[in-house]
């Protein structure tokens, strides 16, 4: 077990996930601060989160895949895109990075503008059940966009995955802010909850995004666009036993090929 943990640890990828999530949470929560001269608007918050994730996907995608979201990482495991051990380290990095970003913002921001500090909570008389459903649907559309825009099997003009994924985050916020503040990302919700010490209804923002991400993975990878992988091949990927072969394949790809951005360079699945 210890040997598997050591072999599954990639320092550069770990740091990319940590730093990426740190910056994402810092920028996103920063857009929710209630400055007297310019209160935050739904458009401002939506585009800050969306532009933030799009920028960081472009910046970190070639290093770690730029998941920056435990729900996305779990979906990648369910789809047999990355090893299980690697996913553990990714989620650790995301949670640590998110808390660091929130802590830095909390330290820098004046006390009179912090407000709820971007805490995700059911709002506008939304019930916990409704909030959960909203988070499932919002994360479903995000993760479907991730899988579709980074599918290396596509021959059509996919465009930029970073832009597509960023716009998907914007879209989720334009609706979700009114119901839950819009999470779609447990690390984004965990950070302000820990800093403020408020975990009321926090479970919604783990169960909802993870459920939506898993559902999106099952739909795309096993129903809509299934990969030609046997059960043993999927198991090998999850155990990290075919990394060298996949690394050679990835090295042959052109640097401009962004379609496989969300699959880690060392863990490409066979078609």
Secondary structure, 3 states (H helix, E strand, C coil): CHHHHHHCCCHHHHHHHHHHHHHHHHHHHHCCCCECCECCCHHHHHHHHHHHHHHHHHHHHHHHCCCCCHHHHHHHHHCCCCCHHHHHHHHHHHHHHHHHHHHHHHHHCCHHHCCCCCCCCCCCCCCHHHHHHHHHHHHHHHHHHHHHHCCCCCCCCCCCHHHHHHHHHHHHHHHHCCCCCCCCCHHHHHHHHHHHCCCCCCCHHHHHHHHHHHHHHHHHHHHHCCCCCCHHHHHHHHCCCCHHHHHHHHHCCCCCCCCCCCCCCCCCCCC
